[in-house]
Amino acid sequence: SQLQYMVTCSLDGEINLCDPETNRRKEGRDAVCLHKKGVHTWDWCKSYKFFASGGSDRQIIIWDPYTRKAIHTLQGHNAPVTEVLVNDDQHQLISMSLDKVVKVWDILNYQCIQTFTDKTEYKPEDRITCMAFDEEGPALVLCSSLINVLPISVKVETSRTHLAPIIGSLYNDVFNQIISGDNLGTVSVWDVQTGKLEFEFRRAHQDHKMTCMAFDESKRCLYTGAEDGKVKLWNFSSGQQLRTCTMKQPTEMKRLLWAREGPNTFVVGLAWDRRLYVWPDSKKQSVEPQYVLEDSSGQGHTDDVNCLSRLSSKNGLLATGGEDGYVCFWKIQASAAGGGASSRSCRLSDTTDQVAQKEGLTQLPALGLENALESKAVRGKKKQVPTGTKNTKDSFSAEADNQAAAGASKGSDPVAANKRASAASFQGYPESEKAAPSPIDGAGASDRGGKRGSGSDNAEAAWPEELRSWSATAGMGSSGVDKMIFLEHKELLLSTHSDGRVRLWSTKLFEFLHRLELVAPAPPPAPEAEAVSSAATYVTAQT
């Protein structure tokens, strides 16, 4: 009825689309000849606007009536296909063959999801003559000398828990609960043991989409972020709003987490503008950001920032990963008077392939995780990191500067120096509190003034032999960071990337450690094996 066609099929392998008024083919509509042998059956799918036909070639061909070309071919029957039915409600196609085998196909991915055989013996001829689907039953009816009704039970054990896309879920080990949230601002609290909904509150951010969630330090309250840049603190057990964190220029929040710098606790938000907004844990109803961490020197992220991780529960050390493949470390430094702050960041990257190409290496050693951790320990013994400096405000940057300067004085190999220089490129910051700009009013205040260390000048050649080609300067545009996990007991940062690899970074030495290949490439065949394979192919061909 949708196409206004009369469709016929025959044993000559043709399917004709005819005009019922003139009893002729539609003008410009030639016969559809997709089957190699006779066609026994066809059916029309109303939802996806295609025909499915089957015949003696034991194939089910899904084809477009407008182009008269095949969309997909379903293969699996061992006898001629005699019936084809489409179940639009369940997005399924049911086919039956001459040997009484019935197959159920998923028309979304063209996969066979069920196969069963009718074991009933029919007389005088043991075959099924036709098949029908009862939508009200629902049931599948097989007809021969007897009518065999096969009831279909559809179990729906899951239900839609949110009316909008879910933006995240968090497990609370204090209350043994799971908190989930969606774009419309609905926050649901679920009991882990029973799976039941315990509490729910809606429209957390009114008409703005909610984008991220995070617990506070005690896991008794919930932070939510939205597209308007506001971050709200909730008592998720009662739905009471406790606090609102705002900003001067609204921008969408991507990630949230809590951080601690000494005795002070903060909530940190990663925004779409690549900045880190830091709000203090204040008792006020409305809180403005105390610090804004960003990079304006061109030495930070060059693409969207995807993830944010806390690297310490005490010293305010943070890490961000972006689409450019870079991992950047950030430091929140609050003065005792609370009058200013400056961020310290270093940018790390893995350019194993570029270094290997430069040195003429065709294949780098595939070290395991244990070897990588062992190499880290060896390197920690070779390099002693200073534990304190006179200027505590600059201690984070001073540690890496001292490491690089010490390494440059130890070795004179320029190639090794260039490799090591790329482990960390530090940005410039104010050297004193007087030179420090306002942490909020000035965009890029954390990056201006001061000096920036040169990687080539602060090179260090003291590399363990097995890791000499595992650090460099350039980013990885095709290996964006997807997720990061901090291993506090190992002082390591684990990151997963879009290229399917896992990378290890040292949060103590601020450097790249190792790249893990999750799927090892297949070794090339040996020459002898190739010769044997060629001989076997030749013998088979002769036979």
C-alpha positions in Angstrom: 0.0 0.0 0.0 2.9 2.4 0.6 4.3 1.8 -2.9 1.1 1.2 -4.7 2.7 -1.9 -6.4 1.5 -5.4 -7.1 4.6 -7.5 -6.6 5.0 -10.9 -8.2 7.8 -13.5 -8.1 8.4 -16.6 -10.2 10.7 -19.5 -10.8 12.6 -17.7 -13.6 14.3 -15.6 -10.9 12.5 -12.4 -11.6 10.5 -10.1 -9.3 8.1 -7.7 -11.1 6.7 -4.5 -9.7 3.4 -4.0 -11.5 0.7 -1.3 -11.7 -2.6 -2.9 -10.4 -4.7 -0.6 -12.5 -3.1 -1.3 -15.9 -1.9 -4.8 -15.0 1.5 -4.0 -16.4 4.9 -3.2 -15.1 5.4 0.3 -13.8 6.9 2.5 -16.5 10.7 2.5 -16.3 10.6 -0.4 -13.8 12.4 -3.4 -15.2 12.2 -6.8 -13.6 14.4 -7.2 -10.5 16.8 -10.0 -11.2 18.9 -10.5 -8.1 18.4 -14.2 -7.5 20.4 -16.8 -9.5 17.5 -19.3 -9.3 13.7 -19.2 -8.8 12.1 -16.9 -6.2 9.6 -18.4 -3.9 8.7 -15.6 -1.4 9.0 -12.0 -0.6 7.9 -9.5 2.1 7.9 -5.7 2.6 9.4 -4.0 5.6 7.4 -0.9 6.4 9.8 0.6 9.0 13.0 0.4 6.9 11.4 0.5 3.4 13.0 -2.5 1.8 12.0 -5.9 0.3 13.2 -9.2 1.5 13.0 -12.2 -0.9 14.1 -15.8 -0.8 14.3 -18.7 -3.3 16.0 -21.8 -4.5 19.5 -20.3 -4.3 19.1 -20.6 -0.4 19.7 -16.9 0.0 17.6 -14.1 1.5 18.3 -10.8 -0.4 17.3 -7.5 1.1 16.9 -4.9 -1.7 15.8 -1.4 -2.3 12.6 -1.0 -4.4 13.6 2.4 -5.8 17.1 1.5 -7.0 16.3 -2.3 -7.5 19.7 -3.0 -6.0 20.7 -5.4 -3.2 21.4 -3.9 0.2 22.5 -7.1 1.9 22.4 -10.9 1.5 21.6 -13.2 4.4 23.2 -16.7 4.1 22.7 -19.6 6.4 19.9 -21.9 5.0 20.9 -25.3 3.6 17.7 -25.7 1.6 15.6 -23.5 -0.6 13.9 -20.6 1.3 10.1 -21.0 1.0 8.8 -18.2 3.4 10.0 -14.8 4.5 8.2 -12.7 7.1 9.1 -9.3 8.7 8.3 -8.5 12.3 8.6 -4.7 12.3 7.9 -4.3 16.1 10.9 -6.4 17.1 13.1 -5.4 14.1 13.3 -9.0 13.0 13.1 -11.0 9.9 11.9 -14.7 10.0 12.7 -17.1 7.3 11.8 -20.8 6.7 13.4 -23.3 4.4 12.3 -26.5 2.8 14.0 -28.7 5.5 11.7 -27.1 8.2 14.5 -24.9 9.6 13.3 -21.5 10.8 15.8 -18.7 11.3 15.3 -15.3 13.1 17.4 -12.4 11.8 18.1 -9.0 13.3 17.5 -6.5 10.5 19.5 -3.8 12.3 22.8 -5.7 12.0 21.8 -8.5 9.6 22.8 -11.2 12.1 21.1 -14.5 12.8 19.9 -14.5 16.4 18.0 -17.8 16.6 17.7 -21.0 14.7 15.3 -23.9 15.4 13.9 -26.9 13.5 10.3 -28.1 13.5 10.6 -31.8 14.6 6.9 -32.6 13.9 6.3 -35.3 11.3 3.6 -34.2 8.9 1.7 -36.6 6.6 1.4 -37.4 3.8 4.2 -35.0 2.9 6.7 -34.1 5.6 7.1 -30.4 4.9 5.8 -27.0 6.0 3.7 -25.4 3.3 3.3 -21.9 4.8 4.1 -19.7 7.8 2.4 -16.8 9.4 3.2 -14.4 12.3 0.4 -13.5 14.8 1.2 -10.1 16.2 -1.4 -10.3 18.9 -0.2 -13.6 20.3 2.6 -13.1 19.7 3.1 -16.4 18.1 4.6 -18.1 15.0 2.1 -20.3 13.1 3.5 -23.2 11.0 1.1 -24.8 8.6 1.0 -28.2 6.9 -1.5 -31.0 7.4 -1.5 -29.8 11.0 -1.2 -26.3 12.4 1.7 -25.8 14.8 1.5 -22.7 17.0 4.8 -21.6 18.6 4.1 -18.9 21.2 6.8 -16.2 21.5 7.5 -14.8 25.0 9.2 -11.5 25.1 10.7 -10.7 28.5 11.4 -7.1 29.2 13.4 -7.2 32.5 14.9 -3.7 32.0 13.1 -0.4 31.9 14.2 3.1 31.0 15.5 4.7 34.1 16.2 8.2 32.6 14.3 10.2 30.0 17.5 11.8 28.6 21.0 10.6 27.7 22.9 9.6 30.9 26.0 11.7 31.3 27.6 9.6 34.1 27.3 7.3 37.0 29.3 7.2 40.3 29.7 4.5 42.9 29.5 5.6 46.5 31.3 3.0 48.8 30.2 4.9 51.9 26.5 4.4 51.4 26.8 1.5 48.9 24.8 3.4 46.3 25.1 4.3 42.6 24.3 7.9 41.6 23.4 8.5 37.9 22.5 11.7 36.1 21.2 12.7 32.7 21.3 15.8 30.5 17.9 17.1 31.8 19.4 17.4 35.3 17.8 14.3 36.8 19.9 12.7 39.6 18.9 9.2 40.7 20.2 7.3 43.7 20.1 3.5 43.4 20.7 0.8 46.0 23.4 -1.6 44.9 22.0 -4.6 46.7 18.4 -4.4 45.5 18.8 -2.3 42.3 15.8 -0.2 43.4 15.5 3.5 43.1 15.9 5.1 46.5 15.6 8.8 45.7 15.5 11.1 42.7 15.5 14.9 42.1 15.1 16.6 38.8 16.0 19.8 36.9 19.2 20.3 38.9 20.2 23.1 36.6 16.8 24.3 35.5 16.7 24.6 31.7 20.5 24.1 31.2 21.9 20.7 30.4 23.9 18.9 33.1 27.2 17.7 31.8 29.3 16.2 34.7 29.2 14.9 38.3 31.7 14.3 41.1 31.6 13.5 44.8 33.2 15.8 47.4 36.0 14.5 49.6 33.7 12.8 52.1 31.5 11.3 49.4 28.5 12.6 51.3 27.7 15.4 48.8 27.5 15.6 45.1 28.9 18.3 42.7 27.1 18.7 39.4 28.3 20.9 36.4 26.2 22.3 33.6 26.6 23.9 30.2 26.2 27.4 31.7 29.4 27.0 33.7 27.7 26.7 37.1 28.7 24.0 39.6 26.3 23.1 42.3 26.7 21.1 45.5 23.9 18.8 46.6 22.9 16.6 49.4 22.0 13.8 47.1 20.1 11.9 49.8 17.5 14.7 50.2 18.0 16.8 47.0 18.9 20.0 49.0 21.1 22.5 47.2 23.9 23.5 49.4 26.1 25.8 47.3 26.5 27.3 43.8 29.9 28.0 42.1 29.8 30.6 39.4 32.2 32.2 36.9 32.3 35.6 35.2 32.3 34.3 31.6 30.0 31.1 31.4 31.5 28.1 29.6 30.5 24.5 29.6 31.9 22.2 32.2 33.4 18.9 31.0 34.9 17.3 34.2 34.7 17.9 37.9 36.8 16.6 40.9 37.8 17.7 44.4 41.4 18.6 45.2 43.4 19.4 48.3 46.3 21.9 48.7 47.6 21.5 52.3 44.7 22.2 54.7 42.5 23.8 51.9 40.0 21.9 49.9 38.8 22.9 46.4 36.5 21.8 43.6 38.2 21.9 40.2 36.3 22.1 37.0 37.6 21.5 33.5 35.9 23.7 30.9 35.6 23.6 27.1 37.9 26.7 27.0 40.8 24.4 28.2 41.0 26.2 31.5 40.9 24.8 35.0 38.6 26.7 37.4 39.3 26.2 41.1 36.7 27.1 43.6 37.4 27.1 47.4 35.4 24.9 49.8 33.5 27.9 51.2 30.4 27.9 53.4 28.9 30.8 51.3 25.9 30.2 49.1 27.6 31.6 46.0 31.3 31.1 45.4 33.5 32.7 42.7 36.6 30.8 41.4 39.8 31.5 43.4 42.2 30.4 40.7 42.0 29.9 37.0 44.8 27.7 35.6 45.4 28.0 31.9 48.2 28.2 29.3 48.7 31.1 27.0 52.3 30.4 26.0 51.5 27.9 23.4 53.3 25.1 25.3 50.2 23.4 26.7 47.3 21.6 25.0 46.8 22.4 21.4 43.4 20.6 21.0 40.3 19.8 23.2 41.1 18.6 26.7 39.2 15.3 27.4 40.0 14.2 30.9 41.1 15.4 34.3 42.7 13.4 37.1 43.8 14.1 40.6 47.4 13.0 41.2 47.6 13.6 45.0 45.2 13.9 47.8 47.4 16.4 49.6 49.5 18.7 47.3 47.0 19.8 44.7 48.8 18.1 41.8 46.5 17.6 38.8 46.8 16.1 35.3 44.9 16.8 32.1 44.9 14.8 28.8 43.7 16.0 25.4 43.0 15.1 21.9 46.5 16.2 20.9 48.0 13.3 22.9 49.7 15.5 25.5 49.5 14.9 29.2 49.9 18.1 31.2 50.6 18.4 35.0 49.2 21.3 37.0 49.9 22.5 40.5 47.6 24.6 42.7 49.8 26.8 44.9 48.0 28.9 47.6 49.9 31.4 49.6 49.5 31.5 53.4 47.9 35.0 53.1 45.6 33.8 50.3 46.5 36.8 48.2 47.6 35.1 45.0 48.4 31.8 43.3 50.4 30.6 40.4 50.2 27.3 38.5 53.1 25.1 37.6 52.7 22.8 34.6 54.8 20.6 32.5 53.8 19.0 29.2 54.7 15.4 28.5 54.3 13.4 25.3 55.2 10.0 23.8 56.9 10.1 20.3 58.3 6.6 20.3 57.7 6.3 16.5 59.5 9.6 15.7 62.5 8.7 17.8 62.7 5.2 16.4 62.6 6.6 12.8 65.3 9.1 13.7 67.6 6.4 15.1 66.9 4.0 12.3 65.2 1.4 14.6 62.7 -0.8 12.8 61.2 -2.3 15.9 61.4 -1.2 19.5 61.5 -3.6 22.4 58.1 -4.5 23.8 58.6 -4.2 27.6 56.0 -5.5 30.0 54.5 -3.6 32.9 56.8 -5.2 35.4 59.8 -4.2 33.4 58.5 -0.7 33.0 58.1 -0.4 36.8 61.5 -1.9 37.3 63.0 0.6 34.9 61.3 3.4 36.8 62.9 2.2 40.0 66.3 2.0 38.4 66.0 5.5 37.1 64.9 6.7 40.5 68.2 5.5 42.0 70.2 7.2 39.3 68.6 10.5 39.7 68.2 12.1 43.1 65.3 14.6 43.1 65.8 17.6 45.5 63.3 17.5 48.3 63.3 21.2 49.1 64.2 24.6 47.8 64.5 28.0 49.4 61.5 29.4 47.5 58.7 27.0 48.4 56.4 28.8 45.9 58.5 27.5 43.0 59.4 24.1 44.4 57.3 22.2 41.8 59.1 23.7 38.9 62.5 23.7 40.7 62.4 20.0 41.1 62.3 19.3 37.4 64.7 22.2 36.6 67.3 20.7 39.0 66.9 17.2 37.4 67.4 18.6 33.9 70.4 20.7 34.9 72.0 17.8 36.7 71.5 15.6 33.8 73.0 18.1 31.4 76.2 18.3 33.5 76.6 14.5 33.6 76.5 13.5 29.9 77.9 15.1 26.9 76.2 12.9 24.3 74.1 15.4 22.2 71.8 12.7 20.9 70.9 11.4 24.3 70.6 15.0 25.6 68.0 15.8 22.9 66.0 12.7 23.9 66.0 13.5 27.5 65.2 17.2 27.0 61.7 16.4 25.9 60.7 14.7 29.1 59.2 18.0 30.4 58.9 21.5 29.0 58.1 23.9 31.8 56.2 27.1 31.3 57.2 30.5 32.7 55.6 31.9 35.8 56.2 34.8 38.2 59.2 34.5 40.4 57.8 36.4 43.3 54.4 37.3 44.8 54.8 40.9 43.8 55.0 39.9 40.1 52.1 37.5 40.4 49.0 38.8 38.6 45.5 38.4 40.0 44.4 34.7 39.8 41.0 35.6 38.4 41.0 39.0 36.7 43.9 38.2 34.3 43.3 35.5 31.7 46.4 33.4 31.5 47.7 35.0 34.7 49.3 31.8 35.7 51.5 31.7 32.6 52.8 35.3 32.2 56.1 36.7 33.3 59.1 34.8 34.4 61.4 32.5 32.5 60.8 29.3 30.6 63.3 26.6 30.6 64.6 25.4 27.3 64.4 21.7 26.7 67.6 21.7 24.6 69.6 23.6 27.3 68.4 21.4 30.2 69.0 18.1 28.6 69.9 15.0 30.6 71.6 12.0 29.2 71.4 9.7 32.1 68.8 7.3 30.6 68.5 3.6 31.4 69.6 1.7 28.3 66.2 0.0 27.8 64.3 3.4 27.8 66.6 5.5 25.7 64.1 6.0 22.9 60.9 6.4 24.9 60.6 10.1 25.4 60.4 13.1 23.0 58.9 16.5 22.4 56.2 16.5 19.8 52.6 15.6 20.5 50.5 12.7 19.1 47.7 14.2 17.1 46.2 10.8 16.2 46.5 9.4 19.8 44.2 11.5 21.9 43.9 10.7 25.6 40.6 9.0 26.4 40.9 8.3 30.1 43.5 8.6 32.9 43.8 6.6 36.2 46.2 7.6 39.0 48.0 4.7 40.8 48.9 6.4 44.0 50.9 3.5 45.5 53.1 3.4 42.4 53.2 7.1 41.8 52.2 6.4 38.2 49.6 7.8 35.9 47.9 5.3 33.5 46.3 6.7 30.3 44.4 5.1 27.6 44.5 6.6 24.1 42.5 6.5 20.9 45.2 4.4 19.2 44.3 1.5 21.5 47.5 1.8 23.6 48.1 2.4 27.3 50.9 4.7 28.4 52.6 5.1 31.8 53.8 8.4 33.2 55.8 9.1 36.4 54.1 11.6 38.7 57.2 11.8 40.8 59.8 12.5 38.1 57.3 14.2 35.7 58.2 12.1 32.6 57.0 9.6 30.2 57.9 6.0 31.1 56.5 3.4 28.8 54.0 2.5 26.1 52.1 -0.7 26.4 50.8 -2.6 23.4 47.6 -4.4 24.4 47.5 -6.4 21.2 50.9 -7.6 20.0 51.3 -7.5 16.2 51.6 -10.8 14.4 55.2 -11.8 13.7 56.2 -12.0 10.1 56.3 -15.5 8.7 59.7 -17.1 8.5 61.2 -17.6 5.0 61.1 -21.4 5.4 57.4 -21.2 6.3 56.7 -19.1 3.3 58.4 -21.7 1.0 56.5 -24.5 2.6 53.2 -22.6 2.2 54.0 -21.9 -1.5 54.8 -25.5 -2.1 51.6 -26.6 -0.4 49.6 -24.2 -2.5 51.3 -25.5 -5.7 50.5 -29.1 -4.8 46.9 -28.3 -4.0 46.5 -26.5 -7.4 48.0 -29.5 -9.2 45.7 -31.9 -7.4 
